[in-house]
Amino acid sequence: MRARVDAALTLDAREVPLKVVERLSRMLSFPNPAFLDRLRLGLNPGAELETVCFVEQRGGELRLPRGAIHVLRRAAAQDGLIVACEDARVLPEERLDVPALGLRDYQSNAVEKLAKVTQGTVVIPCGGGKTRVGMGAIAKLRTPTLILVHTLDLAEQWLGELKDKLGLEAGLIGDGEERPAPVTVAVIQALVRWETSKLEAFLGGFGLLILDEAHHVAASTFHSVVDRCPARYRLGLTATPDREDGLTALLDLFLGAPLVTITHDELVAAGVLTVPDIHSIETNFTYLYTGAEDYAPMLAAVASDPARNALIVEHVVSEARAGHVCLVLSGRIDHCHALAAAIEAEGVSAAVLTGEVKRTVRKELLDRARAGELAVIVATSLADEGLDLPRLSRVFLAYPGRARGRTVQRLGRLMRPHAEKTDAALFDFVDRKVPLLRRHHLERRKLYAEVLGVPASKLGTRRGAA
């Protein structure tokens, strides 16, 4: 069988035996998270299919994700067939004039492996230098590069790093701008709105595709773009490859197998990351939770509970007055504003960072925090990914949650070293009197211990007054 390799794997359907097609369909099918979510909520699945399949048949052709080459070979081999590949990936003749970039050993190892095998994912904890790996790949391969991100904040960070470290004035697609360049940073939500022919013509101009926060590739918004980019090289960067929806395997299918996986322990041992203390602060919040229909009202009650909020403010103000840069995280915008107002009422500078804050204002707030001029940022999940604030030394979880990826990201925010940071700590406000929220905390606690490499019994607990 012959397979053309460009943005995807394409085969002539007439050359593929039906039983191989059926085998591929089984091997490349996964439970549909949307279907399972509706079942969990007691809703009719409606038009949602039970599984999602990544074998597409159209116009006499069979199309698979590019990273599925090994799946295709295994499926064909069971019938004694060999897959011959026609390499139609794009590598423009244009060569970038960029300087060499100093890298740590594990970063250099990732870049060298990418150059050899052409695609894959690099898993490095927050603060371990994922962006620098991406820039190292640009400096090594010197080919026009597209960097895909999912927020403007990440785009701004990449633009700044590319200019500072490589002297590149990168282009930007997003925030109303369409300014392409040999190295372009694109916000995925902007690209998916483009007409198909325009998008494919644009994607065909790059030899390297970098996907930041690569675990998002499982979302159709992301893989629909990746699956159209024929760049010879693909690089995924993530701190949290494991997805709770069961679609972790899609990273390999669209971006390739892991090139390098670095653990927190390795980075701590190398002095790259610091180890934060964990403090569980018990509240007196109560709520009669009887079933799933109570979940949203319970969270609203959590955010509006005066005594609980007073406890949070007390701890934040104390740490800020001690000279720490503090990040307070909530899942509700109204909660963020209420906490920030209460903190400011105590004479401590605080600002709200949510999706409704304009790009220029977000940049100004983060610049003030980096300079030590803003003591407290109160933010939604907008701060869970891509927040570049090495000076940060205190994180406060003011709202319940248990998502594995977010928990790891929040710890990572604290672990970046900084000359003026002597220690780091995470404060987790625990509503132990509500059994469901207590269980969620135990799950977070288990993950803290796993990430930090310490027994859960060593993680501190304090009793609050609320």
C-alpha positions as CSV (number, residue, x, y, z in Angstrom):
1,M,0.0,0.0,0.0
2,R,1.1,3.5,-0.8
3,A,0.6,6.4,1.7
4,R,1.2,10.0,0.9
5,V,2.6,11.9,3.9
6,D,1.9,15.7,4.0
7,A,-0.5,17.3,6.6
8,A,-1.9,13.8,7.1
9,L,-1.6,10.2,5.8
10,T,-3.6,9.7,2.6
11,L,-4.2,6.4,0.9
12,D,-6.0,5.3,-2.3
13,A,-9.1,3.6,-0.8
14,R,-9.0,1.0,-3.7
15,E,-5.6,-0.2,-2.4
16,V,-6.7,-0.8,1.2
17,P,-8.5,-4.1,1.8
18,L,-11.9,-3.7,3.6
19,K,-10.7,-5.7,6.6
20,V,-7.7,-3.3,7.0
21,V,-10.1,-0.3,6.9
22,E,-12.2,-2.0,9.6
23,R,-9.1,-2.7,11.7
24,L,-8.0,0.9,11.4
25,S,-11.4,2.2,12.4
26,R,-11.3,0.1,15.6
27,M,-7.7,1.1,16.4
28,L,-8.4,4.8,15.8
29,S,-11.7,5.1,17.7
30,F,-12.0,6.6,21.1
31,P,-14.9,7.2,23.6
32,N,-16.6,10.5,22.8
33,P,-16.2,12.7,25.9
34,A,-19.3,14.7,24.9
35,F,-21.4,11.5,24.8
36,L,-20.1,10.4,28.2
37,D,-20.7,13.8,29.7
38,R,-24.4,13.8,28.7
39,L,-24.8,10.3,30.1
40,R,-23.3,11.4,33.4
41,L,-25.7,14.3,33.6
42,G,-28.6,12.0,32.9
43,L,-29.3,13.7,29.5
44,N,-30.2,12.1,26.2
45,P,-27.1,11.8,24.1
46,G,-29.0,13.2,21.1
47,A,-26.8,13.5,18.0
48,E,-23.6,12.8,20.0
49,L,-21.9,9.5,18.8
50,E,-20.6,7.1,21.4
51,T,-17.2,7.1,19.8
52,V,-15.1,9.4,17.7
53,C,-13.2,7.8,14.8
54,F,-10.1,9.3,13.2
55,V,-10.4,7.4,9.9
56,E,-11.9,9.6,7.2
57,Q,-13.1,8.4,3.8
58,R,-13.8,10.9,1.1
59,G,-13.4,11.2,-2.6
60,G,-12.0,7.7,-3.0
61,E,-9.3,8.4,-0.4
62,L,-8.6,7.2,3.1
63,R,-7.2,9.9,5.4
64,L,-5.6,9.3,8.8
65,P,-3.8,11.6,11.3
66,R,-0.1,11.9,10.4
67,G,1.1,10.4,13.7
68,A,-0.9,7.3,13.0
69,I,1.8,5.9,10.6
70,H,2.8,3.2,13.2
71,V,-0.9,2.2,13.6
72,L,-1.3,2.0,9.8
73,R,1.8,-0.3,9.5
74,R,0.6,-2.6,12.3
75,A,-2.8,-2.9,10.7
76,A,-1.4,-3.6,7.3
77,A,1.2,-6.1,8.6
78,Q,-1.5,-8.3,10.0
79,D,-2.4,-9.0,6.4
80,G,1.2,-9.2,5.2
81,L,1.1,-5.8,3.6
82,I,3.9,-3.2,3.6
83,V,3.2,0.5,3.6
84,A,5.4,2.5,1.2
85,C,5.4,6.3,2.0
86,E,5.6,9.1,-0.4
87,D,7.0,12.1,1.5
88,A,5.1,15.3,0.5
89,R,5.8,17.3,3.6
90,V,6.8,20.9,3.2
91,L,10.3,22.2,3.9
92,P,10.7,25.7,2.3
93,E,14.0,26.7,0.7
94,E,14.1,29.9,2.8
95,R,16.5,29.7,5.6
96,L,16.2,31.8,8.7
97,D,19.1,33.9,9.9
98,V,19.0,33.3,13.6
99,P,21.7,32.9,16.2
100,A,22.5,29.7,18.1
101,L,20.7,29.5,21.4
102,G,22.2,28.1,24.7
103,L,20.2,25.2,26.0
104,R,20.2,22.9,29.0
105,D,21.1,19.3,28.3
106,Y,17.5,18.1,28.3
107,Q,16.4,20.9,26.1
108,S,19.2,20.3,23.6
109,N,18.4,16.5,23.7
110,A,14.8,17.3,22.7
111,V,15.8,19.5,19.8
112,E,18.3,17.0,18.5
113,K,15.7,14.2,18.6
114,L,13.2,16.4,16.8
115,A,15.7,17.1,14.0
116,K,16.2,13.4,13.7
117,V,12.7,12.0,13.8
118,T,10.8,15.2,12.6
119,Q,7.9,15.2,15.0
120,G,7.0,14.6,18.6
121,T,6.0,16.0,21.9
122,V,8.2,17.4,24.7
123,V,6.8,17.1,28.2
124,I,8.5,19.5,30.7
125,P,7.0,20.9,33.9
126,C,6.1,24.5,34.2
127,G,9.2,26.6,34.6
128,G,11.4,24.0,32.9
129,G,11.8,26.0,29.7
130,K,9.3,24.7,27.2
131,T,9.4,27.9,25.2
132,R,13.2,27.8,25.1
133,V,12.9,24.3,23.6
134,G,10.7,25.7,20.9
135,M,13.1,28.5,20.2
136,G,16.0,26.0,20.2
137,A,14.2,24.1,17.5
138,I,13.8,27.3,15.4
139,A,17.5,28.0,15.8
140,K,18.5,24.5,14.9
141,L,16.2,23.9,11.9
142,R,16.2,27.5,10.6
143,T,13.0,27.0,8.6
144,P,9.9,29.2,8.5
145,T,7.9,28.4,11.7
146,L,4.3,28.6,12.8
147,I,3.7,28.7,16.5
148,L,0.1,27.9,17.5
149,V,-1.3,29.2,20.9
150,H,-4.7,29.4,22.4
151,T,-4.6,32.8,24.2
152,L,-3.3,36.2,23.5
153,D,-1.2,36.2,26.6
154,L,0.7,33.2,25.3
155,A,1.1,34.9,22.0
156,E,2.5,38.0,23.7
157,Q,5.0,35.9,25.6
158,W,6.2,34.2,22.5
159,L,6.6,37.4,20.6
160,G,8.6,38.9,23.5
161,E,10.8,35.8,23.9
162,L,11.5,35.5,20.1
163,K,12.6,39.1,20.0
164,D,14.7,39.1,23.1
165,K,16.4,35.7,22.6
166,L,16.6,35.3,18.8
167,G,16.2,38.9,17.6
168,L,13.1,37.9,15.5
169,E,10.3,40.3,14.8
170,A,7.7,37.6,14.6
171,G,4.3,38.0,12.9
172,L,1.0,37.7,14.6
173,I,-2.4,36.3,13.6
174,G,-5.0,37.2,16.3
175,D,-6.5,40.1,18.2
176,G,-7.7,41.5,14.9
177,E,-4.2,41.4,13.3
178,E,-3.1,39.4,10.3
179,R,0.6,40.1,10.1
180,P,2.4,37.0,8.8
181,A,6.2,36.6,8.8
182,P,8.7,33.9,8.4
183,V,8.1,33.1,12.1
184,T,4.5,33.7,13.0
185,V,2.6,33.3,16.2
186,A,-1.1,32.5,15.6
187,V,-4.0,32.3,18.0
188,I,-5.9,29.2,17.0
189,Q,-9.3,30.8,17.4
190,A,-8.4,33.4,14.7
191,L,-7.2,30.7,12.2
192,V,-10.3,28.5,12.4
193,R,-12.4,31.4,11.2
194,W,-10.4,31.6,7.9
195,E,-11.9,30.3,4.7
196,T,-10.4,26.8,3.9
197,S,-8.3,27.8,0.8
198,K,-6.8,30.8,2.6
199,L,-5.9,28.7,5.6
200,E,-4.3,25.9,3.6
201,A,-2.3,28.3,1.5
202,F,-1.0,30.0,4.8
203,L,-0.2,26.7,6.5
204,G,1.7,25.5,3.4
205,G,4.4,28.1,3.9
206,F,6.0,26.7,7.0
207,G,8.6,23.9,7.6
208,L,8.1,23.7,11.4
209,L,4.9,23.7,13.4
210,I,5.0,24.3,17.1
211,L,1.9,23.7,19.2
212,D,2.2,25.3,22.7
213,E,0.1,23.7,25.5
214,A,-0.1,20.7,23.1
215,H,-2.6,18.7,25.2
216,H,-5.2,20.9,23.6
217,V,-4.7,19.2,20.2
218,A,-7.4,16.7,21.3
219,A,-10.0,19.5,20.8
220,S,-11.4,19.6,17.2
221,T,-10.5,23.3,17.0
222,F,-6.9,22.5,17.3
223,H,-6.5,19.2,15.4
224,S,-8.5,20.6,12.5
225,V,-5.7,23.1,11.9
226,V,-2.8,20.8,12.7
227,D,-4.3,18.3,10.4
228,R,-4.0,20.8,7.5
229,C,-0.4,21.9,8.1
230,P,2.1,19.9,5.9
231,A,5.2,21.3,7.7
232,R,8.0,18.6,7.7
233,Y,8.6,19.2,11.4
234,R,6.0,19.2,14.2
235,L,6.7,19.9,17.9
236,G,4.3,19.8,20.7
237,L,5.1,21.4,24.1
238,T,3.2,20.6,27.3
239,A,3.6,20.2,31.0
240,T,0.4,18.2,31.3
241,P,0.0,15.6,28.6
242,D,-2.6,13.5,30.4
243,R,-6.2,14.4,29.6
244,E,-9.1,13.5,31.9
245,D,-11.4,12.9,28.9
246,G,-9.6,9.8,27.7
247,L,-8.1,11.4,24.6
248,T,-4.5,11.6,25.6
249,A,-3.6,9.3,22.7
250,L,-4.5,12.1,20.3
251,L,-1.2,13.8,21.1
252,D,0.7,11.0,19.5
253,L,-1.7,10.7,16.6
254,F,-1.4,14.4,15.6
255,L,2.0,15.4,16.9
256,G,4.0,12.2,17.2
257,A,5.4,10.2,20.1
258,P,7.1,11.8,23.1
259,L,10.6,13.0,22.4
260,V,11.6,13.8,25.9
261,T,9.8,13.6,29.2
262,I,11.3,15.5,32.2
263,T,9.9,15.2,35.7
264,H,9.7,17.7,38.5
265,D,12.2,15.7,40.5
266,E,14.8,16.0,37.8
267,L,14.4,19.7,37.5
268,V,14.5,20.2,41.3
269,A,17.6,18.1,41.5
270,A,19.2,20.2,38.8
271,G,18.3,23.4,40.6
272,V,16.0,24.5,37.8
273,L,12.8,24.5,40.0
274,T,12.2,25.2,43.7
275,V,9.9,23.1,45.9
276,P,6.8,24.9,47.3
277,D,5.3,24.2,50.7
278,I,1.6,23.1,50.7
279,H,-0.8,24.5,53.3
280,S,-4.3,23.2,53.6
281,I,-6.5,25.8,55.3
282,E,-9.7,24.4,56.7
283,T,-12.9,26.5,56.5
284,N,-16.2,26.1,58.3
285,F,-18.3,26.3,55.1
286,T,-21.3,23.9,55.1
287,Y,-23.8,23.0,52.5
288,L,-26.4,20.2,52.2
289,Y,-25.2,18.5,49.0
290,T,-27.6,15.8,47.9
291,G,-26.9,15.3,44.2
292,A,-25.5,16.7,40.9
293,E,-28.3,19.3,40.7
294,D,-26.9,20.9,43.8
295,Y,-23.4,21.4,42.4
296,A,-23.8,24.8,40.7
297,P,-25.7,26.3,43.6
298,M,-23.1,25.0,46.1
299,L,-20.3,26.6,44.1
300,A,-22.2,29.9,44.1
301,A,-22.6,29.6,47.9
302,V,-18.9,28.9,48.3
303,A,-18.0,32.1,46.4
304,S,-20.5,34.3,48.3
305,D,-19.8,33.0,51.8
306,P,-18.7,36.0,53.9
307,A,-16.7,34.1,56.6
308,R,-14.9,32.0,54.0
309,N,-14.0,35.0,51.9
310,A,-12.8,36.8,55.0
311,L,-10.5,33.9,55.8
312,I,-9.0,34.0,52.3
313,V,-8.5,37.7,52.5
314,E,-6.8,37.4,55.9
315,H,-4.2,35.0,54.6
316,V,-3.6,36.8,51.3
317,V,-3.1,40.2,53.1
318,S,-0.8,38.6,55.6
319,E,1.5,37.1,52.9
320,A,1.4,40.2,50.7
321,R,2.4,42.4,53.6
322,A,5.3,40.0,54.2
323,G,6.6,41.0,50.8
324,H,5.3,38.1,48.7
325,V,3.7,38.3,45.2
326,C,0.4,36.6,45.4
327,L,-1.9,34.9,42.9
328,V,-5.5,34.2,44.1
329,L,-7.4,31.8,41.8
330,S,-11.2,31.4,41.6
331,G,-13.6,30.0,39.0
332,R,-16.0,32.9,39.1
333,I,-15.5,36.5,37.9
334,D,-17.8,37.9,40.5
335,H,-15.7,36.1,43.2
336,C,-12.5,37.6,41.8
337,H,-13.9,41.1,42.0
338,A,-15.2,40.6,45.5
339,L,-11.9,39.2,46.8
340,A,-9.8,41.9,45.1
341,A,-12.0,44.7,46.6
342,A,-11.7,43.2,50.1
343,I,-7.9,42.9,49.7
344,E,-7.6,46.5,48.5
345,A,-9.8,47.6,51.4
346,E,-7.1,46.3,53.7
347,G,-4.5,48.6,52.0
348,V,-2.9,46.0,49.8
349,S,-2.6,46.6,46.0
350,A,-4.7,44.0,44.1
351,A,-6.0,43.7,40.6
352,V,-8.4,41.3,38.8
353,L,-7.2,39.3,35.8
354,T,-10.0,37.6,33.8
355,G,-10.9,37.1,30.2
356,E,-12.9,40.4,30.2
357,V,-9.7,42.4,30.9
358,K,-8.3,44.0,27.8
359,R,-5.0,42.8,26.4
360,T,-3.2,46.1,27.0
361,V,-4.4,46.1,30.6
362,R,-3.4,42.5,31.2
363,K,0.1,43.2,30.0
364,E,0.3,46.3,32.2
365,L,-0.8,44.3,35.3
366,L,1.7,41.5,34.7
367,D,4.5,44.0,34.1
368,R,3.7,45.6,37.4
369,A,3.6,42.2,39.2
370,R,7.0,41.2,37.6
371,A,8.5,44.5,38.8
372,G,7.2,43.9,42.4
373,E,4.8,46.9,42.2
374,L,1.6,44.9,42.4
375,A,1.2,42.6,45.4
376,V,-1.9,40.5,44.5
377,I,-3.5,39.3,41.3
378,V,-6.9,37.7,41.6
379,A,-7.6,35.6,38.5
380,T,-9.8,33.0,36.9
381,S,-8.5,29.9,35.1
382,L,-7.0,32.3,32.5
383,A,-3.9,32.1,34.8
384,D,-3.7,28.3,34.7
385,E,-1.7,28.2,31.5
386,G,1.1,30.4,30.2
387,L,1.4,32.8,33.1
388,D,5.0,34.0,33.0
389,L,5.6,35.4,36.5
390,P,8.8,34.0,38.1
391,R,8.6,36.4,41.0
392,L,5.3,34.7,42.1
393,S,5.8,33.1,45.6
394,R,2.3,32.5,46.9
395,V,-0.7,30.9,45.2
396,F,-4.2,30.7,46.9
397,L,-6.8,28.2,45.7
398,A,-10.0,30.1,46.7
399,Y,-12.4,27.9,44.8
400,P,-13.0,24.1,44.8
401,G,-11.7,22.0,41.9
402,R,-9.9,18.8,41.2
403,A,-8.7,18.9,37.6
404,R,-5.4,17.2,37.4
405,G,-3.9,19.4,34.6
406,R,-4.9,22.6,36.4
407,T,-3.5,21.4,39.7
408,V,-0.1,20.6,38.1
409,Q,-0.1,24.0,36.3
410,R,-0.8,25.9,39.6
411,L,2.0,24.2,41.3
412,G,4.3,24.9,38.4
413,R,3.5,28.6,38.7
414,L,5.3,28.6,42.0
415,M,8.3,26.5,41.1
416,R,10.1,28.9,38.8
417,P,13.2,30.3,40.5
418,H,13.7,34.1,40.9
419,A,16.5,36.0,42.6
420,E,14.1,37.7,45.0
421,K,12.1,34.6,45.9
422,T,13.4,32.9,49.0
423,D,10.5,30.4,49.3
424,A,7.2,29.4,47.8
425,A,3.9,28.2,49.1
426,L,0.4,27.1,47.9
427,F,-2.6,27.7,50.2
428,D,-5.5,25.4,49.5
429,F,-8.8,26.4,51.2
430,V,-10.5,23.1,52.1
431,D,-14.3,22.9,52.8
432,R,-14.0,19.7,54.9
433,K,-17.6,19.8,56.2
434,V,-18.9,19.1,52.7
435,P,-18.1,15.5,51.8
436,L,-17.8,16.0,48.1
437,L,-15.5,19.0,48.5
438,R,-13.5,17.1,51.0
439,R,-13.0,14.2,48.5
440,H,-11.9,16.7,45.9
441,H,-9.3,18.1,48.3
442,L,-8.0,14.6,49.0
443,E,-7.5,14.1,45.2
444,R,-5.6,17.4,45.0
445,R,-3.5,16.4,48.0
446,K,-2.6,13.1,46.5
447,L,-1.5,14.9,43.3
448,Y,0.5,17.5,45.3
449,A,2.4,14.6,46.9
450,E,2.9,12.9,43.5
451,V,4.3,16.0,41.8
452,L,6.5,17.1,44.7
453,G,7.7,13.6,45.5
454,V,6.8,13.7,49.2
455,P,4.4,11.6,51.3
456,A,0.9,13.1,51.5
457,S,1.3,13.0,55.3
458,K,4.1,15.6,55.1
459,L,1.8,18.2,53.6
460,G,0.7,20.7,56.1
461,T,-2.8,21.5,57.4
462,R,-4.0,24.5,59.3
463,R,-7.4,25.2,60.8
464,G,-9.0,28.4,59.7
465,A,-11.4,30.6,61.6
466,A,-14.2,30.8,59.1
